[in-house]
Amino acid sequence: MALELVTLPCLTDNFAYLIRDGATGTVALVDAPEAAPVLAALRERGWPLHLILLTHHHDDHIQAVPELRAATGAQVWGASADAHRLPPLDRALRDGD
């Protein structure tokens, strides 16, 4: 399976990552610090956004979730153990998921 990875500088000192599965066309974003760079990269490539994968609850990793969800309809996945500190999750992940 070929994956495409795009590293996006965000804020003044952070990154987000777009990952596209070449076989299925599924696009995931790892963390959501800032919406504008993510939306620009998606438009530039003509990619949809299917999933937002959250690694943890810090603001510089989640603050763009509401805007990106509204703009793309992407599902939000994150750790069930951290769900109380994350934006609303479409899928709360547990060990082994």
FENBELRA-V128338 format. One record per backbone hydrogen bond with DSSP energy under -1.0 kcal/mol. CO is the residue of the C=O (numbers start at 1). NH is the residue of the N-H. If there is no record, write none. Layout:
BEGIN
{{CO	NH} {CO	NH}}
END
This chain:
BEGIN
{{2	22} {4	20} {6	18} {8	16} {10	14} {14	10} {16	8} {17	30} {18	6} {19	28} {20	4} {21	25} {26	21} {27	50} {27	51} {28	19} {29	53} {30	17} {32	64} {35	39} {36	40} {37	41} {38	42} {39	43} {40	44} {41	45} {42	46} {42	47} {50	75} {51	29} {52	77} {53	31} {58	61} {59	63} {61	32} {62	65} {64	68} {65	69} {66	70} {67	71} {68	72} {69	73} {75	52} {76	90} {76	91} {77	54} {78	93} {79	82} {80	83} {82	85} {91	78} {93	80} {94	97}}
END
